[in-house]
């Protein structure tokens, strides 16, 4: 038994060091050391493995339990970014803004199947949004998604809009758009480091004689192709008959590395913009990265994360072919109160729509 425990302890040390590396991923730029970003991506798995060691040593009444237990407690703030016990839902308070953020995936233009279109609008009606931020918000002008864009604009025609175009033949956003119940007095781009729709925009809204800056972002996507998704699926399913080769794994790792680096540069540009702002900020977006990432940590700064303040359970907002993570966020200035965070599943997108209320103090 002593020999076996020594072997277990050896692997325990390895997993503890990996957990410490995962904590460091939030503070080390992938430009400087990209391998930490992979540990950040694997944080939930590494955390669970450490929890398993805690349980093992607990049943054996062994002091070695301290290695994993202390390592978990040291980074408990990071753990809270993934797991929350929740707060009681409350009625929307005065002087509050109802916020939604949603990567629409072009309202299902690429799905080629029927879905419950009314659920999206019924959800919006119940949420009574004041600010709507969208990513992958571009119409392909097909019979699938075109009616969704048209109905959204018709239902919220009184809203002010930025980065959205209405023509005789189509209604579309330029990949990322902001709609506001309150007047937009200024707007523009925060950063456009990528040639595609992965960029960041802002709109300053006039609310109760105060100017609030709304920022929404879509950080660099991984850009997996069908073969990459097939490889990921086979790895997840542990398919014994899968024909997974080294080049497939290397290609996926290379794309992840490229995306990590690009997102870190975008995050730093966004942080610079935030620090130069004269207005208090509400920020939303699809970060394409987990709460243990450098991009998340740099953008968040001292802002409040809606899930951490009022979420419940283990949150995941991505529900596509990759492992599920929380990659969509609503954040608010540290002086604001943020509450009633909730995710909403729409069956035409691989992202959940998320909502929260922000009280402007």
TORKOL-4160 file (C-alpha; in steps of 0.2 Angstrom, whole numbers, padded with zeros to 4 digits, m for minus):
361
<pt num="1" X="0000" Y="0000" Z="0000"/>
<pt num="2" X="0014" Y="0012" Z="0004"/>
<pt num="3" X="0022" Y="0009" Z="m0013"/>
<pt num="4" X="0005" Y="0012" Z="m0022"/>
<pt num="5" X="0003" Y="0028" Z="m0012"/>
<pt num="6" X="0020" Y="0034" Z="m0017"/>
<pt num="7" X="0015" Y="0032" Z="m0035"/>
<pt num="8" X="m0002" Y="0041" Z="m0032"/>
<pt num="9" X="0008" Y="0055" Z="m0024"/>
<pt num="10" X="0020" Y="0057" Z="m0039"/>
<pt num="11" X="0005" Y="0059" Z="m0050"/>
<pt num="12" X="m0003" Y="0071" Z="m0038"/>
<pt num="13" X="0012" Y="0082" Z="m0038"/>
<pt num="14" X="0011" Y="0083" Z="m0057"/>
<pt num="15" X="m0007" Y="0088" Z="m0057"/>
<pt num="16" X="m0004" Y="0101" Z="m0043"/>
<pt num="17" X="0009" Y="0109" Z="m0054"/>
<pt num="18" X="m0002" Y="0109" Z="m0069"/>
<pt num="19" X="m0016" Y="0117" Z="m0059"/>
<pt num="20" X="m0003" Y="0131" Z="m0054"/>
<pt num="21" X="0001" Y="0133" Z="m0072"/>
<pt num="22" X="m0018" Y="0134" Z="m0076"/>
<pt num="23" X="m0019" Y="0148" Z="m0063"/>
<pt num="24" X="m0004" Y="0157" Z="m0071"/>
<pt num="25" X="m0013" Y="0157" Z="m0088"/>
<pt num="26" X="m0023" Y="0172" Z="m0084"/>
<pt num="27" X="m0008" Y="0182" Z="m0080"/>
<pt num="28" X="0005" Y="0177" Z="m0094"/>
<pt num="29" X="0002" Y="0183" Z="m0112"/>
<pt num="30" X="0001" Y="0169" Z="m0125"/>
<pt num="31" X="0013" Y="0180" Z="m0135"/>
<pt num="32" X="0026" Y="0177" Z="m0122"/>
<pt num="33" X="0022" Y="0159" Z="m0117"/>
<pt num="34" X="0008" Y="0151" Z="m0127"/>
<pt num="35" X="0009" Y="0134" Z="m0118"/>
<pt num="36" X="0001" Y="0142" Z="m0102"/>
<pt num="37" X="m0015" Y="0146" Z="m0112"/>
<pt num="38" X="m0017" Y="0127" Z="m0115"/>
<pt num="39" X="m0017" Y="0124" Z="m0097"/>
<pt num="40" X="m0030" Y="0138" Z="m0094"/>
<pt num="41" X="m0041" Y="0129" Z="m0107"/>
<pt num="42" X="m0039" Y="0113" Z="m0098"/>
<pt num="43" X="m0042" Y="0121" Z="m0081"/>
<pt num="44" X="m0059" Y="0112" Z="m0077"/>
<pt num="45" X="m0052" Y="0095" Z="m0080"/>
<pt num="46" X="m0036" Y="0099" Z="m0070"/>
<pt num="47" X="m0047" Y="0105" Z="m0056"/>
<pt num="48" X="m0057" Y="0089" Z="m0056"/>
<pt num="49" X="m0042" Y="0078" Z="m0055"/>
<pt num="50" X="m0036" Y="0088" Z="m0040"/>
<pt num="51" X="m0053" Y="0086" Z="m0032"/>
<pt num="52" X="m0051" Y="0067" Z="m0035"/>
<pt num="53" X="m0034" Y="0067" Z="m0026"/>
<pt num="54" X="m0042" Y="0076" Z="m0011"/>
<pt num="55" X="m0055" Y="0062" Z="m0010"/>
<pt num="56" X="m0043" Y="0048" Z="m0012"/>
<pt num="57" X="m0032" Y="0055" Z="0002"/>
<pt num="58" X="m0047" Y="0059" Z="0013"/>
<pt num="59" X="m0053" Y="0041" Z="0013"/>
<pt num="60" X="m0035" Y="0036" Z="0017"/>
<pt num="61" X="m0034" Y="0048" Z="0031"/>
<pt num="62" X="m0017" Y="0054" Z="0024"/>
<pt num="63" X="m0009" Y="0071" Z="0026"/>
<pt num="64" X="m0005" Y="0071" Z="0008"/>
<pt num="65" X="m0022" Y="0078" Z="0005"/>
<pt num="66" X="m0015" Y="0095" Z="0009"/>
<pt num="67" X="m0006" Y="0096" Z="m0008"/>
<pt num="68" X="m0021" Y="0097" Z="m0019"/>
<pt num="69" X="m0032" Y="0105" Z="m0006"/>
<pt num="70" X="m0021" Y="0119" Z="m0003"/>
<pt num="71" X="m0018" Y="0122" Z="m0022"/>
<pt num="72" X="m0037" Y="0123" Z="m0025"/>
<pt num="73" X="m0039" Y="0135" Z="m0011"/>
<pt num="74" X="m0025" Y="0146" Z="m0017"/>
<pt num="75" X="m0034" Y="0148" Z="m0033"/>
<pt num="76" X="m0052" Y="0148" Z="m0027"/>
<pt num="77" X="m0055" Y="0165" Z="m0035"/>
<pt num="78" X="m0052" Y="0157" Z="m0052"/>
<pt num="79" X="m0063" Y="0142" Z="m0047"/>
<pt num="80" X="m0077" Y="0155" Z="m0043"/>
<pt num="81" X="m0076" Y="0160" Z="m0061"/>
<pt num="82" X="m0083" Y="0143" Z="m0066"/>
<pt num="83" X="m0094" Y="0138" Z="m0052"/>
<pt num="84" X="m0107" Y="0149" Z="m0042"/>
<pt num="85" X="m0120" Y="0144" Z="m0030"/>
<pt num="86" X="m0132" Y="0157" Z="m0036"/>
<pt num="87" X="m0142" Y="0171" Z="m0029"/>
<pt num="88" X="m0161" Y="0174" Z="m0027"/>
<pt num="89" X="m0169" Y="0182" Z="m0043"/>
<pt num="90" X="m0176" Y="0199" Z="m0039"/>
<pt num="91" X="m0187" Y="0212" Z="m0048"/>
<pt num="92" X="m0179" Y="0224" Z="m0059"/>
<pt num="93" X="m0174" Y="0239" Z="m0049"/>
<pt num="94" X="m0176" Y="0257" Z="m0054"/>
<pt num="95" X="m0161" Y="0265" Z="m0063"/>
<pt num="96" X="m0157" Y="0248" Z="m0071"/>
<pt num="97" X="m0153" Y="0243" Z="m0088"/>
<pt num="98" X="m0158" Y="0225" Z="m0094"/>
<pt num="99" X="m0144" Y="0218" Z="m0105"/>
<pt num="100" X="m0143" Y="0204" Z="m0117"/>
<pt num="101" X="m0128" Y="0197" Z="m0126"/>
<pt num="102" X="m0130" Y="0184" Z="m0140"/>
<pt num="103" X="m0119" Y="0176" Z="m0154"/>
<pt num="104" X="m0134" Y="0172" Z="m0166"/>
<pt num="105" X="m0124" Y="0162" Z="m0178"/>
<pt num="106" X="m0133" Y="0171" Z="m0191"/>
<pt num="107" X="m0150" Y="0165" Z="m0184"/>
<pt num="108" X="m0147" Y="0148" Z="m0191"/>
<pt num="109" X="m0143" Y="0152" Z="m0209"/>
<pt num="110" X="m0131" Y="0137" Z="m0210"/>
<pt num="111" X="m0141" Y="0125" Z="m0201"/>
<pt num="112" X="m0153" Y="0120" Z="m0215"/>
<pt num="113" X="m0166" Y="0114" Z="m0203"/>
<pt num="114" X="m0182" Y="0120" Z="m0195"/>
<pt num="115" X="m0181" Y="0127" Z="m0177"/>
<pt num="116" X="m0193" Y="0137" Z="m0165"/>
<pt num="117" X="m0191" Y="0155" Z="m0171"/>
<pt num="118" X="m0204" Y="0161" Z="m0159"/>
<pt num="119" X="m0194" Y="0156" Z="m0144"/>
<pt num="120" X="m0181" Y="0170" Z="m0147"/>
<pt num="121" X="m0194" Y="0183" Z="m0148"/>
<pt num="122" X="m0204" Y="0177" Z="m0134"/>
<pt num="123" X="m0188" Y="0177" Z="m0123"/>
<pt num="124" X="m0184" Y="0195" Z="m0128"/>
<pt num="125" X="m0202" Y="0200" Z="m0124"/>
<pt num="126" X="m0200" Y="0193" Z="m0106"/>
<pt num="127" X="m0183" Y="0200" Z="m0103"/>
<pt num="128" X="m0188" Y="0218" Z="m0109"/>
<pt num="129" X="m0170" Y="0222" Z="m0115"/>
<pt num="130" X="m0164" Y="0240" Z="m0115"/>
<pt num="131" X="m0147" Y="0235" Z="m0123"/>
<pt num="132" X="m0145" Y="0221" Z="m0135"/>
<pt num="133" X="m0127" Y="0216" Z="m0141"/>
<pt num="134" X="m0125" Y="0203" Z="m0155"/>
<pt num="135" X="m0111" Y="0194" Z="m0163"/>
<pt num="136" X="m0111" Y="0184" Z="m0179"/>
<pt num="137" X="m0125" Y="0195" Z="m0183"/>
<pt num="138" X="m0125" Y="0195" Z="m0202"/>
<pt num="139" X="m0139" Y="0189" Z="m0214"/>
<pt num="140" X="m0135" Y="0178" Z="m0228"/>
<pt num="141" X="m0151" Y="0184" Z="m0236"/>
<pt num="142" X="m0159" Y="0166" Z="m0236"/>
<pt num="143" X="m0177" Y="0161" Z="m0232"/>
<pt num="144" X="m0170" Y="0153" Z="m0216"/>
<pt num="145" X="m0164" Y="0168" Z="m0207"/>
<pt num="146" X="m0170" Y="0183" Z="m0217"/>
<pt num="147" X="m0187" Y="0184" Z="m0208"/>
<pt num="148" X="m0178" Y="0183" Z="m0191"/>
<pt num="149" X="m0169" Y="0199" Z="m0195"/>
<pt num="150" X="m0184" Y="0208" Z="m0202"/>
<pt num="151" X="m0195" Y="0204" Z="m0187"/>
<pt num="152" X="m0181" Y="0209" Z="m0175"/>
<pt num="153" X="m0180" Y="0226" Z="m0183"/>
<pt num="154" X="m0198" Y="0228" Z="m0184"/>
<pt num="155" X="m0201" Y="0223" Z="m0166"/>
<pt num="156" X="m0188" Y="0235" Z="m0160"/>
<pt num="157" X="m0189" Y="0249" Z="m0173"/>
<pt num="158" X="m0189" Y="0262" Z="m0160"/>
<pt num="159" X="m0171" Y="0256" Z="m0154"/>
<pt num="160" X="m0156" Y="0266" Z="m0159"/>
<pt num="161" X="m0143" Y="0255" Z="m0168"/>
<pt num="162" X="m0125" Y="0255" Z="m0172"/>
<pt num="163" X="m0116" Y="0244" Z="m0185"/>
<pt num="164" X="m0132" Y="0238" Z="m0193"/>
<pt num="165" X="m0138" Y="0241" Z="m0211"/>
<pt num="166" X="m0156" Y="0241" Z="m0217"/>
<pt num="167" X="m0159" Y="0240" Z="m0236"/>
<pt num="168" X="m0174" Y="0236" Z="m0247"/>
<pt num="169" X="m0168" Y="0218" Z="m0249"/>
<pt num="170" X="m0160" Y="0214" Z="m0233"/>
<pt num="171" X="m0158" Y="0218" Z="m0215"/>
<pt num="172" X="m0141" Y="0214" Z="m0208"/>
<pt num="173" X="m0127" Y="0218" Z="m0195"/>
<pt num="174" X="m0109" Y="0219" Z="m0200"/>
<pt num="175" X="m0105" Y="0203" Z="m0189"/>
<pt num="176" X="m0107" Y="0213" Z="m0173"/>
<pt num="177" X="m0120" Y="0226" Z="m0168"/>
<pt num="178" X="m0127" Y="0236" Z="m0154"/>
<pt num="179" X="m0146" Y="0240" Z="m0152"/>
<pt num="180" X="m0151" Y="0252" Z="m0138"/>
<pt num="181" X="m0168" Y="0258" Z="m0131"/>
<pt num="182" X="m0159" Y="0274" Z="m0126"/>
<pt num="183" X="m0151" Y="0287" Z="m0138"/>
<pt num="184" X="m0133" Y="0283" Z="m0145"/>
<pt num="185" X="m0123" Y="0299" Z="m0144"/>
<pt num="186" X="m0107" Y="0292" Z="m0150"/>
<pt num="187" X="m0100" Y="0276" Z="m0157"/>
<pt num="188" X="m0086" Y="0268" Z="m0166"/>
<pt num="189" X="m0073" Y="0254" Z="m0167"/>
<pt num="190" X="m0062" Y="0249" Z="m0152"/>
<pt num="191" X="m0051" Y="0238" Z="m0162"/>
<pt num="192" X="m0051" Y="0230" Z="m0179"/>
<pt num="193" X="m0035" Y="0219" Z="m0178"/>
<pt num="194" X="m0043" Y="0205" Z="m0188"/>
<pt num="195" X="m0049" Y="0207" Z="m0206"/>
<pt num="196" X="m0065" Y="0197" Z="m0203"/>
<pt num="197" X="m0080" Y="0200" Z="m0190"/>
<pt num="198" X="m0069" Y="0197" Z="m0175"/>
<pt num="199" X="m0068" Y="0215" Z="m0169"/>
<pt num="200" X="m0074" Y="0226" Z="m0155"/>
<pt num="201" X="m0086" Y="0241" Z="m0156"/>
<pt num="202" X="m0094" Y="0254" Z="m0143"/>
<pt num="203" X="m0109" Y="0265" Z="m0141"/>
<pt num="204" X="m0111" Y="0279" Z="m0129"/>
<pt num="205" X="m0129" Y="0279" Z="m0123"/>
<pt num="206" X="m0138" Y="0293" Z="m0114"/>
<pt num="207" X="m0147" Y="0286" Z="m0099"/>
<pt num="208" X="m0155" Y="0297" Z="m0085"/>
<pt num="209" X="m0144" Y="0312" Z="m0090"/>
<pt num="210" X="m0128" Y="0301" Z="m0088"/>
<pt num="211" X="m0117" Y="0294" Z="m0102"/>
<pt num="212" X="m0114" Y="0275" Z="m0101"/>
<pt num="213" X="m0102" Y="0267" Z="m0113"/>
<pt num="214" X="m0107" Y="0250" Z="m0120"/>
<pt num="215" X="m0093" Y="0239" Z="m0127"/>
<pt num="216" X="m0096" Y="0223" Z="m0136"/>
<pt num="217" X="m0083" Y="0211" Z="m0143"/>
<pt num="218" X="m0080" Y="0196" Z="m0153"/>
<pt num="219" X="m0063" Y="0189" Z="m0150"/>
<pt num="220" X="m0053" Y="0179" Z="m0163"/>
<pt num="221" X="m0062" Y="0162" Z="m0167"/>
<pt num="222" X="m0052" Y="0146" Z="m0169"/>
<pt num="223" X="m0058" Y="0144" Z="m0187"/>
<pt num="224" X="m0059" Y="0125" Z="m0186"/>
<pt num="225" X="m0064" Y="0116" Z="m0202"/>
<pt num="226" X="m0075" Y="0100" Z="m0203"/>
<pt num="227" X="m0060" Y="0088" Z="m0201"/>
<pt num="228" X="m0054" Y="0097" Z="m0185"/>
<pt num="229" X="m0072" Y="0095" Z="m0178"/>
<pt num="230" X="m0072" Y="0077" Z="m0183"/>
<pt num="231" X="m0055" Y="0074" Z="m0174"/>
<pt num="232" X="m0061" Y="0083" Z="m0158"/>
<pt num="233" X="m0077" Y="0073" Z="m0158"/>
<pt num="234" X="m0067" Y="0057" Z="m0160"/>
<pt num="235" X="m0056" Y="0062" Z="m0146"/>
<pt num="236" X="m0071" Y="0066" Z="m0135"/>
<pt num="237" X="m0079" Y="0050" Z="m0139"/>
<pt num="238" X="m0063" Y="0039" Z="m0136"/>
<pt num="239" X="m0068" Y="0031" Z="m0152"/>
<pt num="240" X="m0056" Y="0015" Z="m0154"/>
<pt num="241" X="m0059" Y="0014" Z="m0172"/>
<pt num="242" X="m0055" Y="0033" Z="m0175"/>
<pt num="243" X="m0041" Y="0036" Z="m0187"/>
<pt num="244" X="m0033" Y="0050" Z="m0178"/>
<pt num="245" X="m0015" Y="0055" Z="m0183"/>
<pt num="246" X="m0002" Y="0066" Z="m0177"/>
<pt num="247" X="m0004" Y="0079" Z="m0190"/>
<pt num="248" X="m0023" Y="0081" Z="m0186"/>
<pt num="249" X="m0018" Y="0085" Z="m0168"/>
<pt num="250" X="m0004" Y="0096" Z="m0173"/>
<pt num="251" X="m0016" Y="0106" Z="m0184"/>
<pt num="252" X="m0028" Y="0109" Z="m0170"/>
<pt num="253" X="m0015" Y="0114" Z="m0158"/>
<pt num="254" X="m0008" Y="0126" Z="m0171"/>
<pt num="255" X="m0025" Y="0134" Z="m0173"/>
<pt num="256" X="m0028" Y="0136" Z="m0155"/>
<pt num="257" X="m0011" Y="0144" Z="m0152"/>
<pt num="258" X="m0014" Y="0156" Z="m0166"/>
<pt num="259" X="m0031" Y="0161" Z="m0159"/>
<pt num="260" X="m0024" Y="0162" Z="m0141"/>
<pt num="261" X="m0011" Y="0175" Z="m0147"/>
<pt num="262" X="m0023" Y="0185" Z="m0158"/>
<pt num="263" X="m0036" Y="0186" Z="m0143"/>
<pt num="264" X="m0022" Y="0192" Z="m0131"/>
<pt num="265" X="m0018" Y="0206" Z="m0143"/>
<pt num="266" X="m0037" Y="0211" Z="m0145"/>
<pt num="267" X="m0039" Y="0210" Z="m0126"/>
<pt num="268" X="m0024" Y="0222" Z="m0123"/>
<pt num="269" X="m0031" Y="0234" Z="m0136"/>
<pt num="270" X="m0048" Y="0233" Z="m0127"/>
<pt num="271" X="m0040" Y="0236" Z="m0110"/>
<pt num="272" X="m0031" Y="0251" Z="m0116"/>
<pt num="273" X="m0047" Y="0258" Z="m0123"/>
<pt num="274" X="m0056" Y="0255" Z="m0106"/>
<pt num="275" X="m0043" Y="0264" Z="m0096"/>
<pt num="276" X="m0043" Y="0279" Z="m0108"/>
<pt num="277" X="m0062" Y="0280" Z="m0106"/>
<pt num="278" X="m0071" Y="0295" Z="m0098"/>
<pt num="279" X="m0087" Y="0285" Z="m0095"/>
<pt num="280" X="m0092" Y="0270" Z="m0085"/>
<pt num="281" X="m0093" Y="0254" Z="m0095"/>
<pt num="282" X="m0104" Y="0239" Z="m0098"/>
<pt num="283" X="m0095" Y="0226" Z="m0108"/>
<pt num="284" X="m0102" Y="0211" Z="m0117"/>
<pt num="285" X="m0096" Y="0199" Z="m0129"/>
<pt num="286" X="m0090" Y="0182" Z="m0136"/>
<pt num="287" X="m0072" Y="0180" Z="m0130"/>
<pt num="288" X="m0070" Y="0163" Z="m0137"/>
<pt num="289" X="m0060" Y="0159" Z="m0122"/>
<pt num="290" X="m0063" Y="0153" Z="m0104"/>
<pt num="291" X="m0063" Y="0162" Z="m0088"/>
<pt num="292" X="m0046" Y="0155" Z="m0084"/>
<pt num="293" X="m0038" Y="0164" Z="m0100"/>
<pt num="294" X="m0027" Y="0179" Z="m0101"/>
<pt num="295" X="m0040" Y="0187" Z="m0113"/>
<pt num="296" X="m0053" Y="0186" Z="m0100"/>
<pt num="297" X="m0042" Y="0192" Z="m0086"/>
<pt num="298" X="m0035" Y="0207" Z="m0096"/>
<pt num="299" X="m0052" Y="0213" Z="m0102"/>
<pt num="300" X="m0061" Y="0211" Z="m0085"/>
<pt num="301" X="m0049" Y="0220" Z="m0074"/>
<pt num="302" X="m0059" Y="0226" Z="m0059"/>
<pt num="303" X="m0075" Y="0225" Z="m0068"/>
<pt num="304" X="m0089" Y="0214" Z="m0061"/>
<pt num="305" X="m0093" Y="0198" Z="m0070"/>
<pt num="306" X="m0112" Y="0195" Z="m0071"/>
<pt num="307" X="m0110" Y="0176" Z="m0068"/>
<pt num="308" X="m0099" Y="0178" Z="m0053"/>
<pt num="309" X="m0111" Y="0191" Z="m0045"/>
<pt num="310" X="m0128" Y="0182" Z="m0048"/>
<pt num="311" X="m0125" Y="0166" Z="m0058"/>
<pt num="312" X="m0128" Y="0148" Z="m0052"/>
<pt num="313" X="m0120" Y="0131" Z="m0055"/>
<pt num="314" X="m0107" Y="0127" Z="m0068"/>
<pt num="315" X="m0109" Y="0139" Z="m0082"/>
<pt num="316" X="m0107" Y="0135" Z="m0100"/>
<pt num="317" X="m0112" Y="0147" Z="m0114"/>
<pt num="318" X="m0105" Y="0137" Z="m0129"/>
<pt num="319" X="m0115" Y="0122" Z="m0134"/>
<pt num="320" X="m0107" Y="0117" Z="m0150"/>
<pt num="321" X="m0095" Y="0103" Z="m0155"/>
<pt num="322" X="m0081" Y="0108" Z="m0144"/>
<pt num="323" X="m0081" Y="0105" Z="m0125"/>
<pt num="324" X="m0093" Y="0116" Z="m0117"/>
<pt num="325" X="m0086" Y="0132" Z="m0109"/>
<pt num="326" X="m0092" Y="0149" Z="m0103"/>
<pt num="327" X="m0085" Y="0160" Z="m0117"/>
<pt num="328" X="m0099" Y="0173" Z="m0118"/>
<pt num="329" X="m0099" Y="0187" Z="m0104"/>
<pt num="330" X="m0108" Y="0202" Z="m0097"/>
<pt num="331" X="m0097" Y="0214" Z="m0086"/>
<pt num="332" X="m0100" Y="0230" Z="m0078"/>
<pt num="333" X="m0091" Y="0244" Z="m0070"/>
<pt num="334" X="m0086" Y="0241" Z="m0052"/>
<pt num="335" X="m0097" Y="0255" Z="m0046"/>
<pt num="336" X="m0113" Y="0247" Z="m0054"/>
<pt num="337" X="m0123" Y="0233" Z="m0046"/>
<pt num="338" X="m0126" Y="0218" Z="m0058"/>
<pt num="339" X="m0139" Y="0205" Z="m0055"/>
<pt num="340" X="m0151" Y="0192" Z="m0062"/>
<pt num="341" X="m0139" Y="0183" Z="m0074"/>
<pt num="342" X="m0147" Y="0170" Z="m0084"/>
<pt num="343" X="m0142" Y="0159" Z="m0099"/>
<pt num="344" X="m0155" Y="0155" Z="m0112"/>
<pt num="345" X="m0154" Y="0141" Z="m0125"/>
<pt num="346" X="m0159" Y="0145" Z="m0143"/>
<pt num="347" X="m0159" Y="0130" Z="m0154"/>
<pt num="348" X="m0152" Y="0139" Z="m0170"/>
<pt num="349" X="m0136" Y="0144" Z="m0162"/>
<pt num="350" X="m0121" Y="0136" Z="m0154"/>
<pt num="351" X="m0121" Y="0149" Z="m0141"/>
<pt num="352" X="m0133" Y="0152" Z="m0127"/>
<pt num="353" X="m0140" Y="0170" Z="m0126"/>
<pt num="354" X="m0136" Y="0178" Z="m0109"/>
<pt num="355" X="m0145" Y="0191" Z="m0099"/>
<pt num="356" X="m0142" Y="0202" Z="m0084"/>
<pt num="357" X="m0148" Y="0218" Z="m0076"/>
<pt num="358" X="m0136" Y="0232" Z="m0072"/>
<pt num="359" X="m0141" Y="0245" Z="m0059"/>
<pt num="360" X="m0133" Y="0262" Z="m0063"/>
<pt num="361" X="m0128" Y="0269" Z="m0046"/>
